[in-house]
Amino acid sequence: MLTRTAEKPEQRVERVVKHESRPFLWGALGIFLICYVAIASVSASVVPLWMDEVLTVWTIRLPSVAEIYDALVRGAEFSPPGWVVFLHVYSEIAGDSLLALRLPSIAAVVLAGICSFLLMRRYLGDARAAFGFCLVLDGLYGFAVQVRPYAGVVACFALALLFWDGLNRDESWWRSAVIGILLALAISLHFYAVLLVPCLGLIELANCYYIRRFRVALWCALTAAGASIFVWRPLMRMMSGYCANDSSGGAYYAQPTLGRFTAAICNLFLEGHVNILLLLIAMIIIVVGRFLGQDDTPSEQGERRYQRAGLWPIIFGLVLLPVIVFLFSLIVTKTFNERYLVATVIGTSALIASCLPATPFFRRMAPFLILLAALVTSDNLETDKPKLEFAAKVPGPYPIVVADGLQFFSLMESAAPEIRDRLVYLTLPPETYIGDATNMHAIERWKAINPKLPVENIDQFVAENPKFYVVDRQTSDDAPTPYLIGRGRIELTDKVAGTLVFQSRPLAAVAGK
């Protein structure tokens, strides 16, 4: 009589995973991905660069890598040279159009989503992993349409997680080496990526509870990756000085406060209304399934332990990542921003997906849920280029003073040449209180890098230009508007699309006052 060989729990889980996929699910997932890339590409080609993106683009346009490094030392932006050097070389091949510059971020987000899908599929099956894939991509959408390194950091970490999970199946030394290289690469893109090292360390410690052994090669790789940040020590020393000067203001925008921390957590757990809608529909499907009697099939103890051994340590470490970043910001850098937590999107998406039921009913409904995700993702589409309505209110050829630095960077990059040639930014006297002088400091640093930048002393400019206009969107504290109003030099003439338009008062009227 033939006897059947006992099947290990992990083999049973993998067998179920392989046989639950359906062509309809793969087709729906392909449609979602095509729609996502198309929508991101269209938006990336028309959405204007915001301040941090402008800093990156101006840096990569410098003639050589040596000049790029020199500009970073002088505070051109606060990142290691990895991303800007890559874009510098890349732009010489692909050009520097908005779409070309943002394509690497789109590709990085898609790569992070695919890695996350493969990771979740090993433990959750096709249907739930596909839903988690949609959550990851929608959660990272804002970073896919940016000329910034955050998408690249997440892609490196997602790959590192995939290789880390592979260690549970094949404990090869080269996997640990690849993990160390990927983490070091992430650190070369953004300084805060160094905190992904202790995050992965926590994941490994949690996993030790299940595997009952200490993987020396992996810990050596993590140590080497963390130590790689000291390669950029000269840059960090200079940038920390600039950052301290910015954060000294009483209204500094990136102060590590509890309010900013909780707001970041809320955004990262359910980034945007698209994910909220998808989760709502998923819950409706679960309720309908329960109503129809589609209950979960109880898992055996061994299967549950196998599932926890890889996925739950990852979720544990990534859920704690915001705490690691916040404490580091509070104690060391004094600068906290939601963008530093972006890798948490992988963990929160996996957490939500893992809490969904693995019922046949949910698997049958998953393709429809993925198609809905493709439909609602279209809400992210932006097709209208911004119109500079205020331009119609400022007749030439008089100078246009851009009151806040945030708008100055964007306009200097995206405004039409006839408008850009008239733009000027005015620096305030040292004794003037500015709640958050971050933007003004950035402009002053760029003026030192590029002397042709139209930045002038406010008192000297007013003395030399009796006729000028001021546009103020009231988005930052460095605006000279109160200074000029207090001296009777300008008066409000219009408000266009949220932008206040002021006109200089005749000198005779000022003298009469």
C-alpha positions as semicolon CSV with decimal commas, in nm:
position;residue;x (nm);y (nm);z (nm)
1;M;0,000;0,000;0,000
2;L;0,134;0,340;-0,101
3;T;0,180;0,597;0,172
4;R;0,156;0,970;0,112
5;T;0,457;1,174;0,219
6;A;0,367;1,429;0,485
7;E;0,351;1,779;0,345
8;K;0,531;2,053;0,536
9;P;0,326;2,359;0,636
10;E;0,530;2,591;0,416
11;Q;0,484;2,358;0,117
12;R;0,109;2,353;0,175
13;V;0,096;2,734;0,186
14;E;0,296;2,765;-0,135
15;R;0,077;2,506;-0,308
16;V;-0,237;2,701;-0,218
17;V;-0,075;3,024;-0,338
18;K;0,018;2,876;-0,675
19;H;-0,326;2,732;-0,744
20;E;-0,545;3,023;-0,639
21;S;-0,438;3,259;-0,920
22;R;-0,688;3,327;-1,196
23;P;-0,634;3,474;-1,544
24;F;-0,899;3,738;-1,469
25;L;-0,702;3,855;-1,166
26;W;-0,379;3,885;-1,367
27;G;-0,564;4,071;-1,641
28;A;-0,717;4,313;-1,392
29;L;-0,378;4,367;-1,229
30;G;-0,224;4,440;-1,570
31;I;-0,499;4,693;-1,648
32;F;-0,442;4,862;-1,311
33;L;-0,068;4,888;-1,371
34;I;-0,111;5,027;-1,723
35;C;-0,363;5,286;-1,601
36;Y;-0,139;5,380;-1,309
37;V;0,171;5,434;-1,524
38;A;-0,029;5,624;-1,787
39;I;-0,190;5,854;-1,529
40;A;0,139;5,914;-1,350
41;S;0,315;5,987;-1,680
42;V;0,053;6,238;-1,795
43;S;0,056;6,415;-1,459
44;A;0,436;6,410;-1,445
45;S;0,452;6,585;-1,781
46;V;0,235;6,882;-1,679
47;V;0,257;6,933;-1,302
48;P;0,506;7,216;-1,235
49;L;0,812;7,157;-1,023
50;W;0,774;7,255;-0,660
51;M;1,056;7,409;-0,459
52;D;1,252;7,096;-0,362
53;E;1,225;6,961;-0,715
54;V;1,357;7,289;-0,853
55;L;1,658;7,264;-0,621
56;T;1,727;6,914;-0,756
57;V;1,685;7,019;-1,121
58;W;1,907;7,327;-1,084
59;T;2,172;7,107;-0,923
60;I;2,172;6,841;-1,194
61;R;2,204;7,111;-1,462
62;L;2,547;7,212;-1,333
63;P;2,819;7,128;-1,586
64;S;3,009;6,855;-1,401
65;V;2,994;6,614;-1,110
66;A;3,265;6,816;-0,935
67;E;3,052;7,132;-0,954
68;I;2,749;6,936;-0,833
69;Y;2,939;6,820;-0,526
70;D;3,067;7,174;-0,464
71;A;2,710;7,305;-0,487
72;L;2,591;7,045;-0,236
73;V;2,866;7,153;0,003
74;R;2,735;7,509;-0,033
75;G;2,379;7,405;0,049
76;A;2,222;7,366;-0,295
77;E;2,003;7,097;-0,137
78;F;2,020;6,866;0,163
79;S;2,078;6,523;0,008
80;P;2,379;6,305;-0,070
81;P;2,501;6,321;-0,431
82;G;2,371;5,978;-0,537
83;W;2,036;6,088;-0,681
84;V;2,148;6,415;-0,840
85;V;2,454;6,256;-1,000
86;F;2,236;5,980;-1,142
87;L;1,990;6,235;-1,283
88;H;2,279;6,445;-1,416
89;V;2,405;6,153;-1,623
90;Y;2,054;6,032;-1,707
91;S;1,935;6,375;-1,827
92;E;2,222;6,397;-2,074
93;I;2,072;6,089;-2,243
94;A;1,698;6,131;-2,186
95;G;1,673;6,510;-2,174
96;D;1,539;6,730;-1,898
97;S;1,170;6,755;-1,979
98;L;0,931;6,717;-1,686
99;L;0,833;6,366;-1,791
100;A;1,190;6,255;-1,857
101;L;1,307;6,376;-1,516
102;R;1,018;6,210;-1,334
103;L;1,025;5,877;-1,517
104;P;1,292;5,731;-1,283
105;S;1,063;5,795;-0,986
106;I;0,768;5,634;-1,163
107;A;0,982;5,330;-1,245
108;A;1,111;5,314;-0,886
109;V;0,758;5,319;-0,742
110;V;0,648;5,043;-0,980
111;L;0,954;4,839;-0,880
112;A;0,874;4,890;-0,511
113;G;0,516;4,778;-0,578
114;I;0,625;4,465;-0,764
115;C;0,870;4,371;-0,487
116;S;0,597;4,425;-0,229
117;F;0,356;4,210;-0,433
118;L;0,604;3,925;-0,461
119;L;0,672;3,945;-0,090
120;M;0,305;3,947;0,011
121;R;0,217;3,677;-0,243
122;R;0,447;3,431;-0,064
123;Y;0,232;3,457;0,248
124;L;-0,108;3,593;0,150
125;G;-0,177;3,449;-0,194
126;D;-0,250;3,624;-0,522
127;A;-0,577;3,800;-0,438
128;R;-0,472;3,971;-0,118
129;A;-0,124;4,044;-0,253
130;A;-0,279;4,208;-0,560
131;F;-0,490;4,431;-0,335
132;G;-0,181;4,516;-0,130
133;F;0,000;4,600;-0,454
134;C;-0,270;4,855;-0,538
135;L;-0,244;5,007;-0,191
136;V;0,135;5,039;-0,219
137;L;0,122;5,209;-0,559
138;D;-0,159;5,445;-0,462
139;G;0,016;5,527;-0,134
140;L;0,337;5,613;-0,320
141;Y;0,171;5,803;-0,605
142;G;0,274;6,146;-0,479
143;F;0,639;6,036;-0,481
144;A;0,614;5,884;-0,829
145;V;0,560;6,227;-0,985
146;Q;0,852;6,399;-0,814
147;V;1,211;6,464;-0,921
148;R;1,320;6,361;-0,573
149;P;1,500;6,055;-0,429
150;Y;1,219;5,921;-0,208
151;A;1,085;5,671;-0,464
152;G;1,438;5,544;-0,523
153;V;1,489;5,493;-0,149
154;V;1,168;5,290;-0,121
155;A;1,262;5,079;-0,424
156;C;1,601;4,994;-0,271
157;F;1,440;4,900;0,059
158;A;1,165;4,692;-0,106
159;L;1,433;4,496;-0,292
160;A;1,627;4,454;0,032
161;L;1,314;4,314;0,202
162;L;1,265;4,068;-0,082
163;F;1,623;3,943;-0,047
164;W;1,587;3,934;0,332
165;D;1,281;3,713;0,300
166;G;1,481;3,491;0,067
167;L;1,723;3,425;0,353
168;N;1,445;3,232;0,527
169;R;1,449;2,990;0,235
170;D;1,812;2,991;0,127
171;E;2,058;3,137;0,379
172;S;2,329;3,235;0,130
173;W;2,597;3,486;0,217
174;W;2,548;3,668;-0,112
175;R;2,189;3,757;-0,018
176;S;2,318;3,934;0,292
177;A;2,577;4,115;0,080
178;V;2,309;4,233;-0,164
179;I;2,098;4,360;0,127
180;G;2,393;4,564;0,255
181;I;2,460;4,708;-0,091
182;L;2,095;4,806;-0,141
183;L;2,078;4,980;0,196
184;A;2,405;5,165;0,129
185;L;2,264;5,270;-0,209
186;A;1,950;5,402;-0,037
187;I;2,167;5,603;0,203
188;S;2,353;5,755;-0,093
189;L;2,016;5,884;-0,216
190;H;1,891;6,035;0,111
191;F;2,051;6,071;0,454
192;Y;1,741;5,963;0,646
193;A;1,758;5,627;0,468
194;V;2,020;5,531;0,728
195;L;1,726;5,471;0,964
196;L;1,617;5,184;0,741
197;V;1,916;4,994;0,882
198;P;1,784;4,978;1,242
199;C;1,438;4,915;1,093
200;L;1,563;4,604;0,915
201;G;1,756;4,516;1,231
202;L;1,428;4,515;1,425
203;I;1,274;4,297;1,156
204;E;1,559;4,050;1,189
205;L;1,536;4,050;1,571
206;A;1,164;3,975;1,550
207;N;1,235;3,698;1,301
208;C;1,493;3,544;1,536
209;Y;1,201;3,446;1,761
210;Y;1,088;3,205;1,489
211;I;1,413;3,083;1,333
212;R;1,600;3,054;1,666
213;R;1,940;3,153;1,533
214;F;2,166;3,455;1,485
215;R;2,263;3,525;1,123
216;V;2,611;3,672;1,147
217;A;2,648;3,750;0,776
218;L;2,331;3,960;0,775
219;W;2,432;4,160;1,082
220;C;2,772;4,227;0,926
221;A;2,596;4,353;0,613
222;L;2,367;4,579;0,818
223;T;2,665;4,719;1,011
224;A;2,855;4,792;0,690
225;A;2,550;4,956;0,533
226;G;2,498;5,182;0,835
227;A;2,867;5,273;0,840
228;S;2,848;5,381;0,475
229;I;2,689;5,707;0,583
230;F;3,027;5,823;0,711
231;V;3,144;5,842;0,350
232;W;2,929;6,156;0,334
233;R;3,051;6,299;0,664
234;P;3,198;6,622;0,514
235;L;2,865;6,690;0,343
236;M;2,668;6,611;0,657
237;R;2,881;6,849;0,864
238;M;2,812;7,140;0,628
239;M;2,445;7,059;0,579
240;S;2,381;7,021;0,952
241;G;2,500;7,379;0,995
242;Y;2,261;7,503;0,727
243;C;1,978;7,298;0,873
244;A;2,044;7,432;1,224
245;N;2,027;7,786;1,086
246;D;1,691;7,709;0,924
247;S;1,540;7,531;1,224
248;S;1,630;7,813;1,464
249;G;1,322;8,008;1,352
250;G;1,025;7,997;1,585
251;A;0,787;7,885;1,308
252;Y;1,016;7,633;1,137
253;Y;0,797;7,419;0,911
254;A;0,962;7,086;0,995
255;Q;0,981;7,097;1,373
256;P;0,941;6,746;1,521
257;T;0,614;6,795;1,708
258;L;0,361;6,540;1,820
259;G;0,098;6,697;1,595
260;R;0,313;6,655;1,284
261;F;0,397;6,300;1,387
262;T;0,033;6,195;1,428
263;A;-0,065;6,366;1,101
264;A;0,212;6,175;0,920
265;I;0,091;5,847;1,070
266;C;-0,266;5,912;0,954
267;N;-0,150;5,992;0,601
268;L;0,080;5,694;0,570
269;F;-0,166;5,437;0,700
270;L;-0,429;5,546;0,450
271;E;-0,269;5,785;0,204
272;G;-0,540;5,979;0,023
273;H;-0,906;5,917;-0,050
274;V;-0,829;5,652;-0,315
275;N;-0,700;5,403;-0,059
276;I;-0,982;5,487;0,180
277;L;-1,236;5,410;-0,092
278;L;-1,062;5,084;-0,183
279;L;-1,060;4,973;0,179
280;L;-1,428;5,061;0,213
281;I;-1,517;4,850;-0,092
282;A;-1,300;4,564;0,039
283;M;-1,488;4,573;0,370
284;I;-1,820;4,565;0,185
285;I;-1,701;4,257;-0,004
286;I;-1,605;4,093;0,326
287;V;-1,947;4,168;0,477
288;V;-2,129;4,035;0,170
289;G;-1,913;3,723;0,179
290;R;-1,996;3,665;0,544
291;F;-2,364;3,721;0,470
292;L;-2,347;3,457;0,197
293;G;-2,179;3,215;0,436
294;Q;-1,829;3,234;0,285
295;D;-1,622;3,175;0,601
296;D;-1,247;3,150;0,640
297;T;-1,100;2,803;0,620
298;P;-0,919;2,751;0,951
299;S;-0,543;2,736;0,908
300;E;-0,339;2,475;1,082
301;Q;-0,104;2,587;1,357
302;G;0,203;2,514;1,146
303;E;0,072;2,721;0,857
304;R;0,000;3,018;1,082
305;R;0,347;2,997;1,231
306;Y;0,503;2,984;0,884
307;Q;0,307;3,287;0,773
308;R;0,414;3,486;1,077
309;A;0,778;3,389;1,039
310;G;0,840;3,623;0,744
311;L;0,560;3,871;0,689
312;W;0,475;3,977;1,041
313;P;0,832;4,069;1,139
314;I;0,840;4,292;0,829
315;I;0,512;4,457;0,927
316;F;0,638;4,494;1,284
317;G;0,957;4,673;1,178
318;L;0,789;4,901;0,925
319;V;0,511;5,001;1,165
320;L;0,783;5,103;1,413
321;L;0,978;5,298;1,148
322;P;0,784;5,623;1,212
323;V;0,875;5,602;1,580
324;I;1,242;5,551;1,493
325;V;1,242;5,847;1,256
326;F;1,054;6,076;1,495
327;L;1,283;6,002;1,790
328;F;1,588;6,055;1,570
329;S;1,445;6,386;1,449
330;L;1,358;6,495;1,801
331;I;1,696;6,410;1,953
332;V;1,946;6,455;1,669
333;T;1,839;6,652;1,361
334;K;1,548;6,865;1,493
335;T;1,385;6,818;1,153
336;F;1,089;6,591;1,088
337;N;0,891;6,541;0,769
338;E;0,640;6,287;0,649
339;R;0,859;6,219;0,346
340;Y;1,117;6,050;0,569
341;L;0,864;5,777;0,658
342;V;0,768;5,682;0,304
343;A;0,887;5,320;0,330
344;T;0,618;5,264;0,593
345;V;0,364;5,248;0,308
346;I;0,486;4,893;0,234
347;G;0,424;4,781;0,591
348;T;0,084;4,944;0,628
349;S;-0,033;4,803;0,294
350;A;0,084;4,454;0,394
351;L;-0,089;4,492;0,731
352;I;-0,421;4,583;0,568
353;A;-0,390;4,304;0,309
354;S;-0,305;4,045;0,574
355;C;-0,617;4,134;0,772
356;L;-0,844;4,054;0,477
357;P;-1,008;3,709;0,471
358;A;-0,862;3,442;0,243
359;T;-1,205;3,314;0,143
360;P;-1,298;3,182;-0,204
361;F;-1,557;3,459;-0,229
362;F;-1,295;3,733;-0,174
363;R;-1,065;3,570;-0,430
364;R;-1,346;3,568;-0,685
365;M;-1,427;3,934;-0,617
366;A;-1,064;4,050;-0,611
367;P;-1,038;4,115;-0,988
368;F;-1,338;4,349;-0,970
369;L;-1,176;4,526;-0,676
370;I;-0,853;4,569;-0,874
371;L;-1,046;4,708;-1,172
372;L;-1,216;4,953;-0,938
373;A;-0,872;5,052;-0,812
374;A;-0,771;5,128;-1,172
375;L;-1,084;5,339;-1,215
376;V;-1,051;5,545;-0,897
377;T;-0,677;5,596;-0,949
378;S;-0,772;5,813;-1,247
379;D;-0,875;6,074;-0,993
380;N;-0,502;6,148;-0,949
381;L;-0,479;6,264;-1,311
382;E;-0,374;6,625;-1,365
383;T;-0,395;6,753;-1,721
384;D;-0,420;7,131;-1,691
385;K;-0,100;7,327;-1,682
386;P;-0,112;7,605;-1,421
387;K;-0,204;7,944;-1,555
388;L;-0,026;8,248;-1,422
389;E;-0,343;8,456;-1,399
390;F;-0,170;8,729;-1,207
391;A;0,048;8,801;-1,511
392;A;-0,246;8,979;-1,674
393;K;-0,257;9,221;-1,380
394;V;0,107;9,326;-1,394
395;P;0,166;9,529;-1,710
396;G;0,523;9,550;-1,827
397;P;0,798;9,625;-1,828
398;Y;0,814;9,682;-1,454
399;P;0,973;9,432;-1,211
400;I;0,758;9,171;-1,037
401;V;0,863;9,104;-0,680
402;V;0,783;8,745;-0,579
403;A;0,704;8,780;-0,212
404;D;0,765;8,425;-0,090
405;G;1,056;8,199;-0,168
406;L;0,840;7,891;-0,223
407;Q;0,671;8,058;-0,518
408;F;0,993;8,222;-0,640
409;F;1,165;7,889;-0,709
410;S;0,861;7,752;-0,894
411;L;0,811;8,064;-1,105
412;M;1,178;8,094;-1,195
413;E;1,155;7,743;-1,338
414;S;0,805;7,729;-1,491
415;A;0,703;8,086;-1,582
416;A;0,711;8,204;-1,941
417;P;1,036;8,380;-2,041
418;E;0,870;8,723;-2,069
419;I;0,747;8,687;-1,709
420;R;1,059;8,518;-1,572
421;D;1,282;8,802;-1,695
422;R;1,089;9,044;-1,474
423;L;1,091;8,837;-1,156
424;V;1,296;8,940;-0,854
425;Y;1,327;8,823;-0,496
426;L;1,400;9,069;-0,215
427;T;1,595;8,978;0,097
428;L;1,489;9,145;0,422
429;P;1,722;9,328;0,662
430;P;1,888;9,104;0,924
431;E;1,698;9,267;1,210
432;T;1,359;9,178;1,056
433;Y;1,184;8,891;1,234
434;I;1,103;8,597;1,009
435;G;0,922;8,305;1,168
436;D;1,058;8,055;0,915
437;A;1,347;8,177;0,704
438;T;1,408;7,841;0,533
439;N;1,312;7,963;0,186
440;M;1,507;8,286;0,213
441;H;1,818;8,098;0,327
442;A;1,784;7,857;0,034
443;I;1,763;8,148;-0,211
444;E;2,063;8,320;-0,053
445;R;2,266;8,000;-0,086
446;W;2,165;7,966;-0,451
447;K;2,253;8,329;-0,513
448;A;2,606;8,245;-0,400
449;I;2,611;7,946;-0,637
450;N;2,451;8,135;-0,928
451;P;2,523;8,510;-0,906
452;K;2,284;8,573;-1,198
453;L;1,985;8,479;-0,986
454;P;1,764;8,792;-0,950
455;V;1,797;8,840;-0,575
456;E;1,839;9,191;-0,435
457;N;1,844;9,378;-0,106
458;I;1,499;9,518;-0,042
459;D;1,602;9,872;0,055
460;Q;1,839;9,906;-0,239
461;F;1,578;9,770;-0,481
462;V;1,306;10,010;-0,361
463;A;1,544;10,305;-0,393
464;E;1,633;10,214;-0,751
465;N;1,288;10,107;-0,874
466;P;1,007;10,360;-0,817
467;K;0,760;10,142;-1,012
468;F;0,717;9,771;-0,940
469;Y;0,459;9,506;-0,851
470;V;0,446;9,251;-0,573
471;V;0,275;8,909;-0,597
472;D;0,214;8,725;-0,272
473;R;0,042;8,386;-0,231
474;Q;0,091;8,408;0,147
475;T;0,252;8,063;0,166
476;S;0,567;8,141;0,365
477;D;0,705;8,372;0,632
478;D;0,985;8,529;0,428
479;A;0,751;8,763;0,239
480;P;0,855;9,133;0,229
481;T;0,491;9,239;0,196
482;P;0,443;9,356;0,561
483;Y;0,778;9,537;0,544
484;L;0,674;9,731;0,232
485;I;0,320;9,796;0,357
486;G;0,454;9,930;0,685
487;R;0,663;10,185;0,496
488;G;0,374;10,282;0,272
489;R;0,550;10,163;-0,043
490;I;0,280;9,933;-0,185
491;E;-0,098;9,908;-0,199
492;L;-0,326;9,614;-0,282
493;T;-0,474;9,632;-0,630
494;D;-0,618;9,286;-0,695
495;K;-0,647;8,925;-0,585
496;V;-0,611;8,667;-0,863
497;A;-0,647;8,290;-0,804
498;G;-0,542;8,324;-0,443
499;T;-0,248;8,553;-0,524
500;L;-0,245;8,905;-0,383
501;V;-0,124;9,163;-0,635
502;F;0,026;9,488;-0,500
503;Q;0,143;9,796;-0,686
504;S;0,410;10,038;-0,571
505;R;0,287;10,377;-0,457
506;P;0,427;10,692;-0,619
507;L;0,719;10,837;-0,426
508;A;0,534;11,164;-0,393
509;A;0,246;10,989;-0,220
510;V;0,485;10,814;0,014
511;A;0,661;11,140;0,097
512;G;0,326;11,311;0,157
513;K;0,227;11,044;0,400
